[in-house]
Amino acid sequence: MRSMGLDFGDKTIGIAISDPLGWTAQAKGVIRRKNLTDDFAQLKEYLDKYNIQEIIVGLPVNMDGTAGSRVKKTEEFVNFLRKRVEIPVKVWDERLSTRQAENILLEADLSRRKRKEFIDQVAASIILQNYLDAKKNKGDEMYGK
């Protein structure tokens, strides 16, 4: 079962896709945001191309577990998606995913410009991989809303 992970932001949406068995997440690209309709049209291309069966959207909660400033916008995006697709759309705690992505890209010795280009899709792959690992370890019914 293929899953899609999304790192939803004001300017971009990072995209990651799982392998067909749902074991590993791979960074696949970034959508430069315009508006929800155009953003969805681009997402739909990935959904169709990879035969996605669930979408996991990173939820930007604070370190203490409270709702971050972007939670409302992310929840609105999730609800927008749920009205347009017939597959599950779940949220997943994305705490520290961008920091982890930055560290990975720093270790790869990428320039600042290259890091900026790849950070959102790497963050999406971290969100998706964390979800896949938890699902494998604990069972699907316990994760995602």
N, CA, C and O atoms as a GROMACS GRO file, in nm:
protein
  580
    1MET      N    1   0.084  -0.118   0.000
    1MET     CA    2   0.000   0.000   0.000
    1MET      C    3   0.088   0.124   0.000
    1MET      O    4   0.172   0.141   0.089
    2ARG      N    5   0.072   0.209  -0.097
    2ARG     CA    6   0.151   0.330  -0.106
    2ARG      C    7   0.085   0.444  -0.030
    2ARG      O    8  -0.035   0.467  -0.040
    3SER      N    9   0.168   0.515   0.046
    3SER     CA   10   0.124   0.630   0.123
    3SER      C   11   0.198   0.753   0.073
    3SER      O   12   0.309   0.743   0.020
    4MET      N   13   0.136   0.868   0.090
    4MET     CA   14   0.199   0.996   0.055
    4MET      C   15   0.214   1.077   0.184
    4MET      O   16   0.119   1.089   0.261
    5GLY      N   17   0.332   1.132   0.205
    5GLY     CA   18   0.356   1.221   0.318
    5GLY      C   19   0.368   1.363   0.269
    5GLY      O   20   0.433   1.389   0.167
    6LEU      N   21   0.307   1.457   0.341
    6LEU     CA   22   0.311   1.597   0.302
    6LEU      C   23   0.361   1.684   0.417
    6LEU      O   24   0.319   1.669   0.532
    7ASP      N   25   0.452   1.775   0.382
    7ASP     CA   26   0.496   1.880   0.474
    7ASP      C   27   0.436   2.009   0.421
    7ASP      O   28   0.491   2.071   0.330
    8PHE      N   29   0.323   2.049   0.478
    8PHE     CA   30   0.244   2.163   0.430
    8PHE      C   31   0.296   2.293   0.489
    8PHE      O   32   0.304   2.307   0.611
    9GLY      N   33   0.331   2.388   0.402
    9GLY     CA   34   0.379   2.518   0.448
    9GLY      C   35   0.312   2.631   0.373
    9GLY      O   36   0.230   2.608   0.284
   10ASP      N   37   0.346   2.754   0.409
   10ASP     CA   38   0.287   2.872   0.344
   10ASP      C   39   0.330   2.883   0.197
   10ASP      O   40   0.250   2.923   0.112
   11LYS      N   41   0.454   2.850   0.168
   11LYS     CA   42   0.507   2.869   0.033
   11LYS      C   43   0.522   2.740  -0.046
   11LYS      O   44   0.518   2.741  -0.169
   12THR      N   45   0.539   2.628   0.024
   12THR     CA   46   0.563   2.501  -0.044
   12THR      C   47   0.491   2.386   0.026
   12THR      O   48   0.450   2.396   0.142
   13ILE      N   49   0.479   2.277  -0.047
   13ILE     CA   50   0.433   2.150   0.010
   13ILE      C   51   0.538   2.047  -0.028
   13ILE      O   52   0.557   2.016  -0.146
   14GLY      N   53   0.607   1.993   0.071
   14GLY     CA   54   0.703   1.886   0.047
   14GLY      C   55   0.630   1.755   0.031
   14GLY      O   56   0.532   1.729   0.101
   15ILE      N   57   0.677   1.671  -0.062
   15ILE     CA   58   0.609   1.546  -0.093
   15ILE      C   59   0.704   1.428  -0.079
   15ILE      O   60   0.818   1.432  -0.126
   16ALA      N   61   0.655   1.324  -0.014
   16ALA     CA   62   0.726   1.196  -0.005
   16ALA      C   63   0.627   1.085  -0.036
   16ALA      O   64   0.507   1.098  -0.010
   17ILE      N   65   0.678   0.977  -0.093
   17ILE     CA   66   0.596   0.862  -0.129
   17ILE      C   67   0.661   0.737  -0.071
   17ILE      O   68   0.784   0.725  -0.070
   18SER      N   69   0.578   0.645  -0.023
   18SER     CA   70   0.633   0.519   0.028
   18SER      C   71   0.654   0.421  -0.088
   18SER      O   72   0.600   0.439  -0.197
   19ASP      N   73   0.734   0.320  -0.061
   19ASP     CA   74   0.747   0.210  -0.157
   19ASP      C   75   0.615   0.133  -0.158
   19ASP      O   76   0.532   0.155  -0.069
   20PRO      N   77   0.592   0.044  -0.255
   20PRO     CA   78   0.463  -0.026  -0.263
   20PRO      C   79   0.428  -0.109  -0.140
   20PRO      O   80   0.310  -0.132  -0.113
   21LEU      N   81   0.527  -0.153  -0.064
   21LEU     CA   82   0.499  -0.232   0.056
   21LEU      C   83   0.476  -0.146   0.180
   21LEU      O   84   0.438  -0.198   0.285
   22GLY      N   85   0.498  -0.015   0.169
   22GLY     CA   86   0.478   0.074   0.282
   22GLY      C   87   0.585   0.064   0.388
   22GLY      O   88   0.557   0.084   0.507
   23TRP      N   89   0.707   0.033   0.347
   23TRP     CA   90   0.817   0.020   0.443
   23TRP      C   91   0.905   0.144   0.449
   23TRP      O   92   0.948   0.184   0.557
   24THR      N   93   0.931   0.204   0.334
   24THR     CA   94   1.024   0.318   0.332
   24THR      C   95   0.962   0.438   0.261
   24THR      O   96   0.878   0.423   0.172
   25ALA      N   97   1.005   0.555   0.302
   25ALA     CA   98   0.959   0.681   0.242
   25ALA      C   99   1.071   0.742   0.160
   25ALA      O  100   1.187   0.743   0.201
   26GLN      N  101   1.035   0.791   0.043
   26GLN     CA  102   1.132   0.859  -0.043
   26GLN      C  103   1.082   0.998  -0.076
   26GLN      O  104   0.965   1.017  -0.110
   27ALA      N  105   1.172   1.096  -0.066
   27ALA     CA  106   1.139   1.233  -0.106
   27ALA      C  107   1.112   1.234  -0.255
   27ALA      O  108   1.187   1.175  -0.333
   28LYS      N  109   1.004   1.302  -0.297
   28LYS     CA  110   0.966   1.302  -0.439
   28LYS      C  111   0.956   1.440  -0.502
   28LYS      O  112   0.956   1.450  -0.624
   29GLY      N  113   0.948   1.544  -0.423
   29GLY     CA  114   0.937   1.676  -0.485
   29GLY      C  115   0.876   1.780  -0.394
   29GLY      O  116   0.844   1.755  -0.278
   30VAL      N  117   0.860   1.898  -0.452
   30VAL     CA  118   0.803   2.012  -0.381
   30VAL      C  119   0.705   2.083  -0.474
   30VAL      O  120   0.733   2.103  -0.592
   31ILE      N  121   0.593   2.120  -0.419
   31ILE     CA  122   0.497   2.202  -0.492
   31ILE      C  123   0.513   2.345  -0.443
   31ILE      O  124   0.505   2.371  -0.323
   32ARG      N  125   0.535   2.436  -0.535
   32ARG     CA  126   0.538   2.579  -0.501
   32ARG      C  127   0.393   2.624  -0.494
   32ARG      O  128   0.321   2.621  -0.594
   33ARG      N  129   0.351   2.664  -0.375
   33ARG     CA  130   0.211   2.696  -0.350
   33ARG      C  131   0.163   2.817  -0.430
   33ARG      O  132   0.234   2.916  -0.443
   34LYS      N  133   0.041   2.806  -0.482
   34LYS     CA  134  -0.027   2.917  -0.548
   34LYS      C  135  -0.158   2.942  -0.477
   34LYS      O  136  -0.178   3.047  -0.415
   35ASN      N  137  -0.249   2.844  -0.488
   35ASN     CA  138  -0.377   2.846  -0.418
   35ASN      C  139  -0.419   2.700  -0.403
   35ASN      O  140  -0.362   2.612  -0.466
   36LEU      N  141  -0.519   2.676  -0.320
   36LEU     CA  142  -0.556   2.538  -0.290
   36LEU      C  143  -0.597   2.459  -0.414
   36LEU      O  144  -0.566   2.340  -0.424
   37THR      N  145  -0.666   2.523  -0.506
   37THR     CA  146  -0.711   2.452  -0.626
   37THR      C  147  -0.592   2.409  -0.711
   37THR      O  148  -0.585   2.294  -0.754
   38ASP      N  149  -0.499   2.500  -0.736
   38ASP     CA  150  -0.380   2.466  -0.814
   38ASP      C  151  -0.291   2.367  -0.739
   38ASP      O  152  -0.236   2.274  -0.799
   39ASP      N  153  -0.278   2.386  -0.608
   39ASP     CA  154  -0.198   2.294  -0.527
   39ASP      C  155  -0.255   2.153  -0.537
   39ASP      O  156  -0.180   2.057  -0.553
   40PHE      N  157  -0.387   2.141  -0.527
   40PHE     CA  158  -0.449   2.009  -0.534
   40PHE      C  159  -0.431   1.946  -0.671
   40PHE      O  160  -0.409   1.825  -0.681
   41ALA      N  161  -0.439   2.025  -0.776
   41ALA     CA  162  -0.420   1.971  -0.911
   41ALA      C  163  -0.281   1.906  -0.923
   41ALA      O  164  -0.267   1.801  -0.985
   42GLN      N  165  -0.180   1.969  -0.864
   42GLN     CA  166  -0.046   1.912  -0.868
   42GLN      C  167  -0.036   1.787  -0.779
   42GLN      O  168   0.027   1.688  -0.816
   43LEU      N  169  -0.099   1.793  -0.662
   43LEU     CA  170  -0.101   1.674  -0.574
   43LEU      C  171  -0.171   1.557  -0.643
   43LEU      O  172  -0.127   1.443  -0.630
   44LYS      N  173  -0.277   1.586  -0.715
   44LYS     CA  174  -0.354   1.482  -0.784
   44LYS      C  175  -0.267   1.406  -0.882
   44LYS      O  176  -0.285   1.285  -0.901
   45GLU      N  177  -0.173   1.474  -0.945
   45GLU     CA  178  -0.082   1.406  -1.037
   45GLU      C  179  -0.001   1.298  -0.963
   45GLU      O  180   0.017   1.188  -1.015
   46TYR      N  181   0.047   1.330  -0.843
   46TYR     CA  182   0.120   1.231  -0.763
   46TYR      C  183   0.027   1.119  -0.718
   46TYR      O  184   0.064   1.002  -0.723
   47LEU      N  185  -0.094   1.155  -0.675
   47LEU     CA  186  -0.190   1.054  -0.630
   47LEU      C  187  -0.217   0.952  -0.739
   47LEU      O  188  -0.220   0.831  -0.714
   48ASP      N  189  -0.236   1.001  -0.860
   48ASP     CA  190  -0.266   0.912  -0.972
   48ASP      C  191  -0.143   0.834  -1.017
   48ASP      O  192  -0.151   0.713  -1.039
   49LYS      N  193  -0.031   0.902  -1.030
   49LYS     CA  194   0.092   0.838  -1.079
   49LYS      C  195   0.135   0.722  -0.990
   49LYS      O  196   0.177   0.617  -1.040
   50TYR      N  197   0.125   0.740  -0.858
   50TYR     CA  198   0.174   0.640  -0.764
   50TYR      C  199   0.063   0.554  -0.702
   50TYR      O  200   0.090   0.471  -0.617
   51ASN      N  201  -0.062   0.574  -0.745
   51ASN     CA  202  -0.174   0.498  -0.691
   51ASN      C  203  -0.175   0.503  -0.538
   51ASN      O  204  -0.176   0.399  -0.471
   52ILE      N  205  -0.175   0.624  -0.484
   52ILE     CA  206  -0.169   0.648  -0.340
   52ILE      C  207  -0.298   0.600  -0.274
   52ILE      O  208  -0.407   0.621  -0.325
   53GLN      N  209  -0.282   0.535  -0.158
   53GLN     CA  210  -0.398   0.482  -0.086
   53GLN      C  211  -0.422   0.549   0.048
   53GLN      O  212  -0.524   0.522   0.113
   54GLU      N  213  -0.331   0.636   0.090
   54GLU     CA  214  -0.354   0.719   0.210
   54GLU      C  215  -0.258   0.836   0.205
   54GLU      O  216  -0.149   0.827   0.150
   55ILE      N  217  -0.302   0.946   0.266
   55ILE     CA  218  -0.221   1.068   0.273
   55ILE      C  219  -0.194   1.099   0.419
   55ILE      O  220  -0.285   1.096   0.502
   56ILE      N  221  -0.068   1.129   0.450
   56ILE     CA  222  -0.028   1.164   0.586
   56ILE      C  223   0.024   1.308   0.580
   56ILE      O  224   0.120   1.337   0.509
   57VAL      N  225  -0.040   1.396   0.655
   57VAL     CA  226  -0.001   1.537   0.656
   57VAL      C  227   0.062   1.568   0.791
   57VAL      O  228   0.005   1.539   0.896
   58GLY      N  229   0.180   1.628   0.788
   58GLY     CA  230   0.248   1.666   0.911
   58GLY      C  231   0.171   1.774   0.984
   58GLY      O  232   0.134   1.875   0.925
   59LEU      N  233   0.148   1.754   1.114
   59LEU     CA  234   0.077   1.851   1.197
   59LEU      C  235   0.180   1.923   1.285
   59LEU      O  236   0.247   1.860   1.366
   60PRO      N  237   0.191   2.055   1.268
   60PRO     CA  238   0.295   2.132   1.338
   60PRO      C  239   0.260   2.168   1.483
   60PRO      O  240   0.226   2.283   1.513
   61VAL      N  241   0.267   2.070   1.570
   61VAL     CA  242   0.241   2.096   1.712
   61VAL      C  243   0.368   2.148   1.779
   61VAL      O  244   0.480   2.123   1.732
   62ASN      N  245   0.350   2.221   1.887
   62ASN     CA  246   0.463   2.272   1.964
   62ASN      C  247   0.532   2.159   2.039
   62ASN      O  248   0.477   2.050   2.052
   63MET      N  249   0.651   2.186   2.086
   63MET     CA  250   0.727   2.085   2.161
   63MET      C  251   0.652   2.033   2.283
   63MET      O  252   0.669   1.918   2.323
   64ASP      N  253   0.568   2.118   2.344
   64ASP     CA  254   0.493   2.076   2.462
   64ASP      C  255   0.360   2.006   2.426
   64ASP      O  256   0.282   1.972   2.515
   65GLY      N  257   0.337   1.986   2.296
   65GLY     CA  258   0.217   1.916   2.252
   65GLY      C  259   0.097   2.005   2.224
   65GLY      O  260  -0.006   1.956   2.178
   66THR      N  261   0.109   2.134   2.250
   66THR     CA  262  -0.001   2.226   2.222
   66THR      C  263  -0.003   2.260   2.073
   66THR      O  264   0.095   2.238   2.001
   67ALA      N  265  -0.114   2.315   2.030
   67ALA     CA  266  -0.129   2.351   1.888
   67ALA      C  267  -0.037   2.467   1.853
   67ALA      O  268  -0.037   2.571   1.920
   68GLY      N  269   0.042   2.449   1.748
   68GLY     CA  270   0.130   2.554   1.699
   68GLY      C  271   0.051   2.654   1.616
   68GLY      O  272  -0.067   2.632   1.588
   69SER      N  273   0.115   2.761   1.577
   69SER     CA  274   0.047   2.867   1.502
   69SER      C  275  -0.002   2.820   1.365
   69SER      O  276  -0.096   2.877   1.311
   70ARG      N  277   0.059   2.718   1.309
   70ARG     CA  278   0.021   2.669   1.176
   70ARG      C  279  -0.082   2.556   1.181
   70ARG      O  280  -0.127   2.510   1.076
   71VAL      N  281  -0.119   2.511   1.300
   71VAL     CA  282  -0.211   2.398   1.310
   71VAL      C  283  -0.344   2.427   1.242
   71VAL      O  284  -0.394   2.342   1.168
   72LYS      N  285  -0.401   2.544   1.263
   72LYS     CA  286  -0.531   2.576   1.204
   72LYS      C  287  -0.524   2.571   1.051
   72LYS      O  288  -0.611   2.513   0.987
   73LYS      N  289  -0.422   2.631   0.992
   73LYS     CA  290  -0.407   2.629   0.846
   73LYS      C  291  -0.388   2.486   0.795
   73LYS      O  292  -0.442   2.450   0.690
   74THR      N  293  -0.313   2.408   0.869
   74THR     CA  294  -0.291   2.269   0.829
   74THR      C  295  -0.421   2.190   0.838
   74THR      O  296  -0.451   2.111   0.748
   75GLU      N  297  -0.498   2.211   0.944
   75GLU     CA  298  -0.625   2.140   0.957
   75GLU      C  299  -0.723   2.180   0.847
   75GLU      O  300  -0.800   2.097   0.799
   76GLU      N  301  -0.721   2.308   0.807
   76GLU     CA  302  -0.806   2.352   0.697
   76GLU      C  303  -0.764   2.281   0.567
   76GLU      O  304  -0.849   2.240   0.488
   77PHE      N  305  -0.634   2.267   0.545
   77PHE     CA  306  -0.583   2.198   0.429
   77PHE      C  307  -0.624   2.051   0.432
   77PHE      O  308  -0.666   1.996   0.329
   78VAL      N  309  -0.614   1.987   0.546
   78VAL     CA  310  -0.654   1.847   0.562
   78VAL      C  311  -0.802   1.830   0.529
   78VAL      O  312  -0.840   1.738   0.458
   79ASN      N  313  -0.886   1.920   0.581
   79ASN     CA  314  -1.030   1.912   0.552
   79ASN      C  315  -1.057   1.934   0.404
   79ASN      O  316  -1.145   1.870   0.347
   80PHE      N  317  -0.983   2.026   0.340
   80PHE     CA  318  -0.993   2.049   0.196
   80PHE      C  319  -0.963   1.919   0.120
   80PHE      O  320  -1.036   1.882   0.028
   81LEU      N  321  -0.855   1.851   0.160
   81LEU     CA  322  -0.819   1.725   0.095
   81LEU      C  323  -0.925   1.619   0.115
   81LEU      O  324  -0.962   1.548   0.021
   82ARG      N  325  -0.974   1.608   0.238
   82ARG     CA  326  -1.073   1.503   0.270
   82ARG      C  327  -1.200   1.516   0.186
   82ARG      O  328  -1.266   1.417   0.158
   83LYS      N  329  -1.232   1.638   0.145
   83LYS     CA  330  -1.351   1.660   0.062
   83LYS      C  331  -1.327   1.624  -0.084
   83LYS      O  332  -1.422   1.614  -0.161
   84ARG      N  333  -1.201   1.606  -0.123
   84ARG     CA  334  -1.167   1.585  -0.263
   84ARG      C  335  -1.110   1.448  -0.298
   84ARG      O  336  -1.096   1.415  -0.416
   85VAL      N  337  -1.078   1.371  -0.197
   85VAL     CA  338  -1.023   1.237  -0.224
   85VAL      C  339  -1.106   1.134  -0.149
   85VAL      O  340  -1.171   1.164  -0.049
   86GLU      N  341  -1.102   1.012  -0.199
   86GLU     CA  342  -1.178   0.903  -0.137
   86GLU      C  343  -1.089   0.808  -0.059
   86GLU      O  344  -1.127   0.694  -0.031
   87ILE      N  345  -0.970   0.855  -0.025
   87ILE     CA  346  -0.876   0.776   0.054
   87ILE      C  347  -0.857   0.845   0.189
   87ILE      O  348  -0.886   0.964   0.202
   88PRO      N  349  -0.810   0.772   0.289
   88PRO     CA  350  -0.788   0.835   0.420
   88PRO      C  351  -0.684   0.946   0.413
   88PRO      O  352  -0.580   0.933   0.347
   89VAL      N  353  -0.713   1.056   0.483
   89VAL     CA  354  -0.619   1.166   0.500
   89VAL      C  355  -0.598   1.178   0.650
   89VAL      O  356  -0.691   1.213   0.724
   90LYS      N  357  -0.476   1.150   0.695
   90LYS     CA  358  -0.445   1.148   0.837
   90LYS      C  359  -0.343   1.256   0.870
   90LYS      O  360  -0.268   1.302   0.783
   91VAL      N  361  -0.340   1.297   0.996
   91VAL     CA  362  -0.238   1.390   1.042
   91VAL      C  363  -0.138   1.315   1.128
   91VAL      O  364  -0.170   1.215   1.192
   92TRP      N  365  -0.014   1.367   1.129
   92TRP     CA  366   0.092   1.304   1.205
   92TRP      C  367   0.180   1.412   1.265
   92TRP      O  368   0.216   1.508   1.198
   93ASP      N  369   0.213   1.397   1.391
   93ASP     CA  370   0.298   1.491   1.463
   93ASP      C  371   0.431   1.509   1.389
   93ASP      O  372   0.504   1.412   1.367
   94GLU      N  373   0.460   1.631   1.350
   94GLU     CA  374   0.582   1.656   1.273
   94GLU      C  375   0.691   1.724   1.355
   94GLU      O  376   0.786   1.778   1.298
   95ARG      N  377   0.679   1.723   1.487
   95ARG     CA  378   0.781   1.790   1.569
   95ARG      C  379   0.922   1.749   1.528
   95ARG      O  380   0.952   1.630   1.515
   96LEU      N  381   1.005   1.846   1.510
   96LEU     CA  382   1.148   1.831   1.479
   96LEU      C  383   1.178   1.775   1.340
   96LEU      O  384   1.295   1.752   1.309
   97SER      N  385   1.078   1.752   1.255
   97SER     CA  386   1.107   1.696   1.123
   97SER      C  387   1.191   1.791   1.038
   97SER      O  388   1.281   1.747   0.967
   98THR      N  389   1.162   1.921   1.045
   98THR     CA  390   1.242   2.016   0.966
   98THR      C  391   1.384   2.025   1.020
   98THR      O  392   1.479   2.036   0.943
   99ARG      N  393   1.398   2.020   1.151
   99ARG     CA  394   1.533   2.021   1.210
   99ARG      C  395   1.610   1.897   1.170
   99ARG      O  396   1.728   1.906   1.136
  100GLN      N  397   1.545   1.780   1.173
  100GLN     CA  398   1.610   1.656   1.129
  100GLN      C  399   1.650   1.666   0.982
  100GLN      O  400   1.760   1.626   0.944
  101ALA      N  401   1.561   1.720   0.900
  101ALA     CA  402   1.590   1.736   0.758
  101ALA      C  403   1.711   1.827   0.737
  101ALA      O  404   1.798   1.798   0.656
  102GLU      N  405   1.715   1.936   0.810
  102GLU     CA  406   1.828   2.029   0.801
  102GLU      C  407   1.959   1.958   0.838
  102GLU      O  408   2.060   1.975   0.770
  103ASN      N  409   1.956   1.880   0.944
  103ASN     CA  410   2.077   1.807   0.987
  103ASN      C  411   2.122   1.706   0.881
  103ASN      O  412   2.241   1.692   0.856
  104ILE      N  413   2.027   1.637   0.821
  104ILE     CA  414   2.060   1.540   0.716
  104ILE      C  415   2.126   1.611   0.599
  104ILE      O  416   2.227   1.564   0.545
  105LEU      N  417   2.070   1.724   0.559
  105LEU     CA  418   2.124   1.797   0.444
  105LEU      C  419   2.260   1.861   0.477
  105LEU      O  420   2.346   1.872   0.390
  106LEU      N  421   2.278   1.903   0.603
  106LEU     CA  422   2.408   1.956   0.644
  106LEU      C  423   2.514   1.846   0.640
  106LEU      O  424   2.626   1.868   0.593
  107GLU      N  425   2.477   1.726   0.688
  107GLU     CA  426   2.569   1.613   0.685
  107GLU      C  427   2.606   1.575   0.541
  107GLU      O  428   2.716   1.526   0.516
  108ALA      N  429   2.514   1.598   0.450
  108ALA     CA  430   2.540   1.569   0.308
  108ALA      C  431   2.625   1.679   0.244
  108ALA      O  432   2.661   1.671   0.127
  109ASP      N  433   2.656   1.781   0.323
  109ASP     CA  434   2.742   1.892   0.280
  109ASP      C  435   2.682   1.969   0.162
  109ASP      O  436   2.754   2.009   0.070
  110LEU      N  437   2.549   1.989   0.165
  110LEU     CA  438   2.484   2.066   0.060
  110LEU      C  439   2.494   2.215   0.090
  110LEU      O  440   2.493   2.255   0.206
  111SER      N  441   2.504   2.294  -0.013
  111SER     CA  442   2.509   2.440   0.003
  111SER      C  443   2.375   2.489   0.060
  111SER      O  444   2.276   2.417   0.056
  112ARG      N  445   2.375   2.608   0.110
  112ARG     CA  446   2.253   2.667   0.165
  112ARG      C  447   2.142   2.668   0.060
  112ARG      O  448   2.027   2.638   0.091
  113ARG      N  449   2.176   2.703  -0.062
  113ARG     CA  450   2.077   2.708  -0.170
  113ARG      C  451   2.019   2.569  -0.196
  113ARG      O  452   1.898   2.555  -0.211
  114LYS      N  453   2.103   2.467  -0.200
  114LYS     CA  454   2.056   2.330  -0.223
  114LYS      C  455   1.972   2.280  -0.106
  114LYS      O  456   1.872   2.212  -0.125
  115ARG      N  457   2.014   2.316   0.017
  115ARG     CA  458   1.936   2.275   0.134
  115ARG      C  459   1.796   2.333   0.126
  115ARG      O  460   1.698   2.264   0.153
  116LYS      N  461   1.786   2.460   0.089
  116LYS     CA  462   1.656   2.526   0.079
  116LYS      C  463   1.569   2.456  -0.026
  116LYS      O  464   1.447   2.445  -0.009
  117GLU      N  465   1.631   2.409  -0.132
  117GLU     CA  466   1.560   2.342  -0.240
  117GLU      C  467   1.503   2.207  -0.197
  117GLU      O  468   1.397   2.167  -0.244
  118PHE      N  469   1.574   2.136  -0.109
  118PHE     CA  470   1.536   1.999  -0.073
  118PHE      C  471   1.472   1.982   0.064
  118PHE      O  472   1.415   1.877   0.092
  119ILE      N  473   1.479   2.083   0.150
  119ILE     CA  474   1.441   2.063   0.290
  119ILE      C  475   1.295   2.018   0.308
  119ILE      O  476   1.268   1.932   0.391
  120ASP      N  477   1.202   2.074   0.232
  120ASP     CA  478   1.061   2.040   0.251
  120ASP      C  479   1.030   1.896   0.211
  120ASP      O  480   0.951   1.830   0.278
  121GLN      N  481   1.092   1.848   0.104
  121GLN     CA  482   1.065   1.710   0.065
  121GLN      C  483   1.135   1.611   0.158
  121GLN      O  484   1.084   1.502   0.181
  122VAL      N  485   1.250   1.649   0.212
  122VAL     CA  486   1.316   1.563   0.310
  122VAL      C  487   1.234   1.560   0.439
  122VAL      O  488   1.220   1.454   0.501
  123ALA      N  489   1.181   1.675   0.480
  123ALA     CA  490   1.094   1.679   0.598
  123ALA      C  491   0.970   1.592   0.576
  123ALA      O  492   0.928   1.521   0.667
  124ALA      N  493   0.913   1.596   0.455
  124ALA     CA  494   0.797   1.511   0.424
  124ALA      C  495   0.833   1.364   0.435
  124ALA      O  496   0.753   1.283   0.482
  125SER      N  497   0.954   1.328   0.391
  125SER     CA  498   0.995   1.187   0.399
  125SER      C  499   1.016   1.145   0.544
  125SER      O  500   0.990   1.030   0.579
  126ILE      N  501   1.063   1.236   0.628
  126ILE     CA  502   1.079   1.205   0.771
  126ILE      C  503   0.943   1.186   0.837
  126ILE      O  504   0.924   1.092   0.915
  127ILE      N  505   0.848   1.273   0.807
  127ILE     CA  506   0.712   1.260   0.860
  127ILE      C  507   0.654   1.126   0.819
  127ILE      O  508   0.601   1.052   0.902
  128LEU      N  509   0.663   1.095   0.690
  128LEU     CA  510   0.606   0.970   0.640
  128LEU      C  511   0.678   0.848   0.698
  128LEU      O  512   0.612   0.751   0.735
  129GLN      N  513   0.810   0.852   0.707
  129GLN     CA  514   0.884   0.738   0.761
  129GLN      C  515   0.848   0.715   0.907
  129GLN      O  516   0.833   0.600   0.949
  130ASN      N  517   0.836   0.822   0.986
  130ASN     CA  518   0.796   0.807   1.126
  130ASN      C  519   0.658   0.743   1.137
  130ASN      O  520   0.636   0.657   1.223
  131TYR      N  521   0.566   0.785   1.051
  131TYR     CA  522   0.433   0.726   1.050
  131TYR      C  523   0.439   0.577   1.013
  131TYR      O  524   0.379   0.493   1.080
  132LEU      N  525   0.512   0.545   0.906
  132LEU     CA  526   0.523   0.406   0.861
  132LEU      C  527   0.584   0.317   0.970
  132LEU      O  528   0.538   0.205   0.993
  133ASP      N  529   0.687   0.368   1.036
  133ASP     CA  530   0.752   0.291   1.143
  133ASP      C  531   0.655   0.266   1.259
  133ASP      O  532   0.648   0.155   1.311
  134ALA      N  533   0.582   0.370   1.298
  134ALA     CA  534   0.487   0.354   1.408
  134ALA      C  535   0.374   0.259   1.370
  134ALA      O  536   0.329   0.178   1.452
  135LYS      N  537   0.329   0.269   1.247
  135LYS     CA  538   0.222   0.181   1.198
  135LYS      C  539   0.268   0.035   1.200
  135LYS      O  540   0.193  -0.054   1.239
  136LYS      N  541   0.390   0.014   1.158
  136LYS     CA  542   0.447  -0.121   1.155
  136LYS      C  543   0.460  -0.177   1.298
  136LYS      O  544   0.434  -0.295   1.322
  137ASN      N  545   0.499  -0.091   1.391
  137ASN     CA  546   0.524  -0.135   1.529
  137ASN      C  547   0.398  -0.147   1.614
  137ASN      O  548   0.390  -0.234   1.701
  138LYS      N  549   0.300  -0.062   1.591
  138LYS     CA  550   0.185  -0.057   1.681
  138LYS      C  551   0.053  -0.094   1.617
  138LYS      O  552  -0.042  -0.126   1.689
  139GLY      N  553   0.043  -0.090   1.488
  139GLY     CA  554  -0.085  -0.119   1.423
  139GLY      C  555  -0.151   0.006   1.371
  139GLY      O  556  -0.147   0.110   1.436
  140ASP      N  557  -0.211  -0.003   1.255
  140ASP     CA  558  -0.271   0.108   1.184
  140ASP      C  559  -0.380   0.181   1.264
  140ASP      O  560  -0.388   0.304   1.260
  141GLU      N  561  -0.462   0.106   1.336
  141GLU     CA  562  -0.576   0.167   1.404
  141GLU      C  563  -0.536   0.267   1.511
  141GLU      O  564  -0.620   0.348   1.552
  142MET      N  565  -0.411   0.265   1.558
  142MET     CA  566  -0.370   0.353   1.666
  142MET      C  567  -0.313   0.486   1.616
  142MET      O  568  -0.290   0.576   1.696
  143TYR      N  569  -0.290   0.501   1.485
  143TYR     CA  570  -0.219   0.618   1.437
  143TYR      C  571  -0.296   0.694   1.332
  143TYR      O  572  -0.366   0.636   1.249
  144GLY      N  573  -0.281   0.825   1.336
  144GLY     CA  574  -0.348   0.913   1.242
  144GLY      C  575  -0.494   0.933   1.281
  144GLY      O  576  -0.556   0.848   1.346
  145LYS      N  577  -0.546   1.047   1.240
  145LYS     CA  578  -0.687   1.078   1.271
  145LYS      C  579  -0.768   1.069   1.145
  145LYS      O  580  -0.890   1.091   1.148
   0.00000   0.00000   0.00000
